Amino acid sequence: MQILDHGITHLNTSDRFHQLQLMLRDRWRTIDMFDHSDADILVVPSLSLDQREIEKVEGFEHYEERLLFSLIRLRNPRTRLIYVTSKPLHPSIIDYYLQLLSGIPFSHARNRLLLLSTYDASPKPLTEKILERPRLIERIRQALRLEKSFMACYNATQLEAELSVKLGIPLYAASPELQIWGTKSGSRQIFAEAGVPHPDGSKLVWNVDDLAVAAAELWERQPSLQRMVVKLNEGISGEGNALLDLRPIADYAPHRVSQIGTIAAIHKSFPEMRFQAHQETWQNFGSRIPELGAIVEAFVEGEIKRSPSVQGRITPSGEVEILSTHDQILGGPDGQIYLGCRFPADESYRLQLQELGIKIGNNLAEKGALERYGVDFITVDKGNGEWDIQAIEINLRKGGTTHPFMTLKLLTNGSYDLKTGLFLSQHGCPKYYIATDNLQNRKYCGLLPNDLMDIIAHHRLHFNSGAETGSVFHLMGCLSQFGKLGLTSIGDTPEQAQEIYDRVQEVLDIESCNPPDEFTAFSEYVYSVDWMGCSL
C-alpha cells in the first residue's frame, strides 16, 4: 500500500481529498487574517466553469487576475505565495500590487512570491492545463512546504480536488460534490429548506418541452404574472438568463385556453425571449438546456427595485460568519447581468440580509459546505419604509464581490461590524466603496498596463495607504484588447467613494483621447529594456 505525505494512505481520490481537508483546521485562518503564521498559499484562480457560458463574459481569459488581491497577504512577512496563471502576467501588474504593501520592503515581498504559468491560452480551465503538465505540478510541489500549505481557488470542481490530491495539500473550498447547491435549482431547494422567501418557480428540467410545461404550470399558479425568467442551471453572472414576456400571449393565459394551448403559446414564444448575454440566440440557448438543465422563475416586478447580496463563510469547524453585504450594480437588457457593487448594502435592509444569510449558511454547513458563499436577492420598496426581500440564487464560490471586499480588508486590516453592517478601519472609521469589473470604453483599447501606471501616477489616482482612500485597480490585462478595466474606489463616505470612482473614469476618458507625451513613450521603452535583462 502506497503511503503519501501526511500519512494519508492510498485511498481513492475523493477519500484522499477529504482527508486532506481535515488539515485546514490548523491552517485556514491565514487566508483572511494577519495572524503572522508561517504558511504557504497556492492560488489557482481557475474559472472551472462551463466554458461556453464563461465565454459570454468579454475578456474572461483575463479573469484569473481577479484573485491578485491575494498578493496583499504578503504583508505578513512569514507568508509565501505561489500564483499560477494560464499566461504570464505583465511585470508591471505584479509590481503594482506589491507596492501596495505598506511597511514591507518590495524586495522582501517579491522574494516570497513565485509566479508560474502554463503558457497555454487555449479555452480550457487553468486547473485542467496544470493537470496536463506533470513537470509543472512537481515544480509547485517542490516549492511548497507541504506541512504548512493550502490551496485557494475561484471555484472547486473535480479538477481542483485532483490537483489537491496530486500535490498533497488541502483545498480551502467546498467539496466538488456539494457544488450542486450553487446551481439555480440547488439554490431554490436550499431556500425552501431554510425558510427563506424566494420567487415561485420550477424544478430542474432538461428539455424544451418540459420547460414549456413548467412555465405553463407557473403561470397557472400565478395568473397575474407578466414576465418569467428562464435560467440555465449553471449560468454565470446573469449571462445565462432570458426574459419571457407573457403580455404578448395574454390571450393564451391558463384561464382562457386549455393547458395544451398555453403550453403551445409559450413554446412558440421561446425564440422571442430577451436574452441577457450579448449576441445570445435561442438556437444556442435552447441547445444548452439538455446539457446544463434549466429552471423557470417568476420575474419580480417593482417600481423601486434593487439587487443586494450577502457574503458569508463557513469555517472548517462548521461556524457560519457573515462577511459583507452589497448593493449590486446590474446591466444588460433587463438589469440581470452583474457589473459591479456598492458596499455596504442599504441600511434599510442590510441587517435583514445578514439574518437570511446566516439561515442559508447554517443549511449549507449542515450539508458539509466550506469557505465562501454568496446569496443574491431582489428587494422591492413597499412604499411604507419596508422592503420585500426575495432570495434569487447562491454562489458557492468566490464571486464579483469577493475581491473588492478582500482588497479593502487586507489593505486596512479592519473588521466587519455585524451590529451595523459597516466595515471599520483599525481607527474605527467606516469605509465605503464602489467596485466594478466593467469600467469599459472602446476608447481605452490599446492602453497597455504601463500606460495605465503612467496615468495613475500622473493624476494621483493610486490608493493612499495613510488616508486609506483611493482606487485599487484589477483586470489590467483586459485593458488593451477589450478596453475593459476593474477597480475598487474606497472612501470615508459613500459620496467620497463615488467621487473617487468618477474621477478615475473622467481621467481615463480624457487620457485615452490624447496621444502619449515623450515621457510616457520613454518610460515604456525603459521598462521593456529593463524587463529583458539589459542594462541601459
PyMOL commands that set and color helices and strands:
alter all, ss='L'
color gray80, all
select helices_A, chain A and resi 5-7+13-26+28-31+51-54+60-75+91-98+106-111+126-131+134-143+146-148+158-167+176-182+184-194+208-221+247-252+259-272+282-292+350-366+402-412+442-444+449-459+476-482+494-511+518-531
alter helices_A, ss='H'
color red, helices_A
select strands_A, chain A and resi 39-44+79-85+113-117+149-153+227-232+241-245+274-275+294-298+305-306+308-314+320-331+337-343+371-381+387-395+415-417+422-424+430-440+470-474+484-491
alter strands_A, ss='S'
color yellow, strands_A
deselect
rebuild
show_as cartoon
